[in-house]
Amino acid sequence: MKSISINLYSIEELSKEAKELAFEKYQYFNVEFWNWYNTQYEDFTEIAKTIGIDIHEDGIYFSGFWSQGDGSTFKSRIDAEKFIEGIKQGKWKEFAPTLEFDFAPCPCDKRVIALILNGTIDCSWHTDTPNRGYWLDFTLDYYWSSVYKRDFPNIDRELEKLDGWVQEILNILNRHLYKSLEQEYEYQTSPEALKETFIANEYLFTEDGKMADRLLNLAV
């Protein structure tokens, strides 16, 4: 029988060259073995909730980050009254005080907005995830009595303006979601994040920067 003795090192004990090899070899370690995006999902869901967007459980999907067609999408129901007021009052800052969005003012006639806010015009707004690709599939429907056509002859045109405004805001939110995921991915694959993971979990390496978990399993 023969036995061998091998020195094992923490990430901090490795030489500079071995550390660089470890960070390169295990660059995707943090994004392969657990749901690194959960915090971004939770934050986005909370931001959306402050402005009347209820995102379905497990309703966020994305693909990233360097291929044509990459993007994000989410399935949701939208409370029109809370949405309009939430955007106007910047309600998302209740959850994320420093977060800024470049939202344009609502272009719809204030009298029509008032009909929505008091429930005279019933709105059904939601987003769906498309069968293919990563973009937002909007559905925005309105229900009201034809009697209001006499007082608001341009109501259809005003609601078209509202549609465009809502869809642009939802697109801005979706771009924010994708950007936050991309930034987290870049961080999780950085040497800084890898080092934190290796230290927190007390991973050991051989002198040349290779993980020693298989060797440790053999020893057991």
C-alpha positions as CSV (number, residue, x, y, z in Angstrom):
1,M,0.0,0.0,0.0
2,K,1.2,3.5,-0.8
3,S,0.1,6.8,0.6
4,I,0.7,10.3,-0.5
5,S,0.5,13.6,1.3
6,I,-0.8,16.7,-0.5
7,N,-0.8,20.3,0.8
8,L,-4.1,22.0,0.4
9,Y,-4.7,25.8,0.6
10,S,-7.5,28.3,1.1
11,I,-8.0,30.8,-1.7
12,E,-6.1,33.4,0.4
13,E,-3.1,31.1,0.8
14,L,-2.6,30.5,-2.9
15,S,0.0,32.3,-4.9
16,K,-1.1,35.2,-7.1
17,E,-0.7,33.0,-10.2
18,A,-2.7,30.2,-8.7
19,K,-5.5,32.5,-7.5
20,E,-5.8,33.9,-11.1
21,L,-6.0,30.3,-12.4
22,A,-8.7,29.5,-9.9
23,F,-10.8,32.5,-10.7
24,E,-10.5,31.8,-14.4
25,K,-11.3,28.1,-14.1
26,Y,-14.2,28.5,-11.7
27,Q,-15.5,31.8,-13.1
28,Y,-19.1,30.5,-13.4
29,F,-19.1,28.7,-10.1
30,N,-21.6,31.1,-8.4
31,V,-24.1,31.1,-11.3
32,E,-24.1,27.3,-11.9
33,F,-25.0,25.8,-8.6
34,W,-27.8,28.0,-7.1
35,N,-30.4,30.6,-8.1
36,W,-28.1,33.7,-8.0
37,Y,-30.9,35.8,-9.5
38,N,-33.4,35.4,-6.6
39,T,-32.7,38.7,-4.9
40,Q,-33.1,40.5,-8.2
41,Y,-36.5,38.8,-8.8
42,E,-37.6,39.7,-5.2
43,D,-36.5,43.3,-5.5
44,F,-38.2,43.7,-8.9
45,T,-41.4,42.1,-7.6
46,E,-41.5,44.5,-4.7
47,I,-40.8,47.6,-6.9
48,A,-43.6,46.5,-9.2
49,K,-46.0,45.9,-6.3
50,T,-45.7,49.5,-5.2
51,I,-47.1,50.7,-8.5
52,G,-49.9,48.2,-8.8
53,I,-48.2,45.5,-10.8
54,D,-48.8,42.0,-9.3
55,I,-46.2,39.7,-10.8
56,H,-47.2,36.0,-10.9
57,E,-45.3,33.6,-8.7
58,D,-42.5,32.1,-10.9
59,G,-43.6,34.6,-13.6
60,I,-40.2,36.1,-14.4
61,Y,-38.0,34.7,-17.2
62,F,-34.8,35.9,-18.8
63,S,-32.0,34.8,-21.1
64,G,-28.6,36.4,-21.0
65,F,-26.4,38.1,-21.6
66,W,-24.5,38.4,-24.9
67,S,-26.6,36.7,-27.6
68,Q,-29.1,38.3,-30.0
69,G,-32.6,37.8,-28.6
70,D,-31.5,37.9,-25.0
71,G,-33.8,39.8,-22.7
72,S,-36.4,39.4,-19.9
73,T,-40.1,39.2,-19.5
74,F,-42.7,38.9,-16.8
75,K,-46.3,37.8,-16.3
76,S,-48.5,40.1,-14.3
77,R,-51.8,41.7,-13.5
78,I,-51.9,45.5,-13.3
79,D,-54.2,47.6,-11.1
80,A,-54.8,50.6,-13.4
81,E,-55.7,53.0,-10.6
82,K,-52.7,52.1,-8.5
83,F,-50.5,52.1,-11.5
84,I,-51.5,55.6,-12.6
85,E,-51.2,57.1,-9.1
86,G,-48.1,55.1,-8.3
87,I,-46.2,56.5,-11.3
88,K,-47.4,60.0,-10.6
89,Q,-46.4,59.9,-6.9
90,G,-43.1,57.9,-7.4
91,K,-44.4,55.1,-5.1
92,W,-41.6,52.7,-6.0
93,K,-39.3,54.9,-3.9
94,E,-41.0,53.5,-0.8
95,F,-39.1,50.4,-1.5
96,A,-36.1,51.7,-3.4
97,P,-35.5,55.4,-2.4
98,T,-32.5,56.0,-4.7
99,L,-34.0,54.4,-7.8
100,E,-34.7,56.8,-10.6
101,F,-36.9,56.1,-13.7
102,D,-37.2,58.3,-16.7
103,F,-41.0,58.1,-16.9
104,A,-42.8,60.6,-19.1
105,P,-45.9,62.4,-17.7
106,C,-49.1,60.7,-18.6
107,P,-50.4,62.3,-21.9
108,C,-54.0,61.2,-21.5
109,D,-56.7,63.9,-20.8
110,K,-57.1,64.4,-17.1
111,R,-60.9,64.0,-17.4
112,V,-60.5,60.5,-18.8
113,I,-58.0,59.6,-16.1
114,A,-60.5,60.8,-13.6
115,L,-63.1,58.3,-15.1
116,I,-60.5,55.5,-14.6
117,L,-59.6,56.5,-11.1
118,N,-63.3,56.7,-10.0
119,G,-64.1,53.4,-11.6
120,T,-66.3,54.7,-14.3
121,I,-64.0,53.2,-16.9
122,D,-63.1,49.6,-15.9
123,C,-59.6,48.6,-17.0
124,S,-58.2,45.1,-17.5
125,W,-54.4,45.3,-17.9
126,H,-51.9,42.5,-17.9
127,T,-48.7,41.2,-19.3
128,D,-48.0,37.7,-20.5
129,T,-44.7,35.9,-21.4
130,P,-44.5,35.2,-25.1
131,N,-44.2,31.6,-26.4
132,R,-40.9,32.5,-28.0
133,G,-38.4,35.3,-27.2
134,Y,-38.1,37.6,-24.2
135,W,-40.3,40.7,-24.5
136,L,-43.5,41.9,-22.9
137,D,-46.8,40.8,-24.4
138,F,-49.3,43.5,-23.3
139,T,-53.1,43.3,-23.1
140,L,-54.9,46.5,-22.2
141,D,-58.7,46.5,-22.4
142,Y,-61.3,49.1,-21.3
143,Y,-65.0,48.8,-20.5
144,W,-67.4,51.8,-20.2
145,S,-70.9,52.9,-21.0
146,S,-71.4,54.4,-24.5
147,V,-73.2,57.3,-22.8
148,Y,-69.8,58.9,-22.1
149,K,-69.1,59.2,-25.8
150,R,-71.3,62.3,-25.8
151,D,-69.2,64.1,-23.1
152,F,-65.9,62.7,-24.3
153,P,-66.0,62.3,-28.1
154,N,-62.3,61.7,-28.3
155,I,-62.2,59.1,-25.5
156,D,-60.8,56.3,-27.8
157,R,-58.0,58.5,-28.9
158,E,-57.2,59.5,-25.3
159,L,-57.1,55.8,-24.3
160,E,-54.8,55.1,-27.2
161,K,-52.4,57.7,-25.7
162,L,-52.8,56.0,-22.3
163,D,-52.0,52.6,-23.9
164,G,-48.7,53.9,-25.4
165,W,-47.7,55.5,-22.1
166,V,-48.4,52.4,-20.1
167,Q,-46.5,50.2,-22.5
168,E,-43.5,52.5,-22.6
169,I,-43.4,52.5,-18.8
170,L,-43.6,48.7,-18.7
171,N,-40.8,48.4,-21.2
172,I,-38.7,50.7,-19.1
173,L,-39.3,48.5,-16.1
174,N,-38.5,45.4,-18.1
175,R,-35.2,47.0,-19.2
176,H,-34.4,47.8,-15.6
177,L,-35.1,44.2,-14.6
178,Y,-32.8,42.9,-17.3
179,K,-30.0,45.4,-16.5
180,S,-30.2,44.4,-12.8
181,L,-29.8,40.7,-13.7
182,E,-26.9,41.5,-16.0
183,Q,-25.1,43.5,-13.3
184,E,-25.6,40.8,-10.7
185,Y,-24.4,38.1,-13.2
186,E,-21.2,40.2,-13.8
187,Y,-20.7,40.6,-10.1
188,Q,-21.2,36.9,-9.3
189,T,-18.7,35.9,-12.0
190,S,-16.1,38.4,-10.7
191,P,-13.0,37.5,-8.7
192,E,-14.3,39.5,-5.8
193,A,-17.6,37.4,-5.5
194,L,-15.8,34.1,-6.1
195,K,-13.3,34.9,-3.4
196,E,-16.2,35.7,-1.0
197,T,-17.8,32.3,-1.8
198,F,-14.6,30.3,-1.5
199,I,-13.8,31.9,1.9
200,A,-17.4,31.6,3.3
201,N,-17.6,27.9,2.3
202,E,-14.0,27.1,3.3
203,Y,-13.1,25.6,-0.1
204,L,-9.6,24.2,-0.4
205,F,-7.4,24.1,-3.4
206,T,-4.3,22.4,-4.6
207,E,-1.2,24.4,-5.2
208,D,-2.0,25.0,-8.8
209,G,-5.5,26.5,-8.1
210,K,-7.7,23.4,-8.6
211,M,-10.5,22.7,-6.2
212,A,-9.7,19.8,-3.8
213,D,-13.2,18.6,-3.1
214,R,-12.7,15.4,-5.1
215,L,-9.5,14.7,-3.2
216,L,-11.2,15.3,0.1
217,N,-14.1,13.0,-0.8
218,L,-11.6,10.2,-1.6
219,A,-9.9,10.8,1.7
220,V,-13.2,10.3,3.5
